[in-house]
Amino acid sequence: MVKDPNLFLNAKDLALENLDTIRVALSTCIDEGMIDLEDSFYNQILELLEEVSVVKHWEELEELIVKAKVLEQDIAAWLSLHGRTSYSLTWPYKS
């Protein structure tokens, strides 16, 4: 069976889109006065965005997606402490 050659690229694009969605939501909250101590969440997002943008293999992408999901959960918990809701994003996976 021949796999779709664009599957990896589509997954990478979705991961980048999700990370950017989290970045924009976090930036909005910070602009409204919420404090991200030492910009730790924001810096982690930027690092993941950079890493995902250059990744070339599924195995590496899968590892970064796991990190991104953990970061998404950490940010969701941080947002809930401030009375905000977060997104429930759908992350790509290798089928």
N, C-alpha and C positions, 0 to 999 in steps of 0.2 A: 504494500500500500504506500503510495506517495503522499507525504505530508505537505501541507500548504507551506510554501517557502516564506510566505508573509506572516505566518503565525507568530514567529519570534518578534518580528518588527511591530506587529499589532499589539502584542503583549507589552513590549517595551514602551510604546506610545501610551498605552493605557496606564502603565505604572507612572510615567512622567506626568500625565494628566492628573492622576490622583494626588501625586505629591504636590503639584502646583495648586490644586484645589485646597489642600491642607495649608499650604503656604499662604494663600490669599486669605483664608479664614483666620489664620493666626495673625497675620499682619493687620487685618481689620480690628481684631480684638486688642492688639497692642496699641494701635492708633487711638482706640477708645479708652485707653488708660490701664488695661490689664498688664501686669508685669510678668515678663518672661525673664526670670533671673539669669543674668549674664547672657541673655539671648540664646540659651541652650537649645530650646526647641527649634528656634529659627535656624540656628547654625547646623543642627542635625538635618533639617529638611534640605538646606542648601547643599550639604555634603552628599546626601542621598540623590538629589537631583543630578549632581555632577557625576556621581558613580554610575547611575542608571543610564545617563546619556552616552557613556562610553563603553558600556558592557557589550560583549560580543557573543556570549554563550549562555544557554538556558540555565546551566547550573549556577553561574554567577548571578543571573537575574533572579532566580528563585531565592538565593540567599539575601539579596537586597530587598526583595518583596517581603520576606519575613521580618527584616529590620523595619521596613516601612509600616507594616501592620502593627508592630509593637509601638512604634512612635505614634501612629494614629490613635491607638488605645490610650497611650500616656497623655496625649493632647486632649482627647475626649474627656478623660478624668479631670484634667486641669480646667477645661472649659466648664464642666459640670460644677466644680467648686465655685465658679463665678456665676452660676445660674444660666449658663449657655448650653445649647445643645450642639451636637456635632453631626457630621455626615456619617452615613454607613456606606462606605465605598465598596465596590466590587473589584477585587484584585484579580489579575490574570493568573492562570495556572497552566501548567503543561499537561495536556490531556493524553 
